[in-house]
Amino acid sequence: MVYESYKMVPTGTLIFKNHRAILIENGVSTKNKNLNYKKITRDIIGYWRERAQERINRKLSNKANMKRQEQERLEKEETANI
């Protein structure tokens, strides 16, 4: 296997992305001021946790709506058969 070598040049931009969202953090890293990667990492983890919780809440809400709709359908059937 042959690997080409690349010189990595910092741009000050950290990008995390998946198939639905892109999170971009900008920062400046100079000789006198280092980018606080721990803070950025904490922010990114918090962002993905929020997205995960939103997805869980949406699933729970959808499940409750489906259950309610099924109950309403059964009540209508009972009323129609009386």
Residue pairs with C-beta under 8 A, 6 or more apart in sequence:
10 29
12 26
12 27
12 28
12 29
12 35
13 24
13 25
13 26
13 27
14 24
14 25
14 26
14 27
14 35
14 37
14 40
15 22
15 23
15 24
15 25
16 22
16 23
16 44
17 23
21 51
23 44
23 47
25 40
25 43
25 44
27 35
27 36
27 40
28 35
29 35
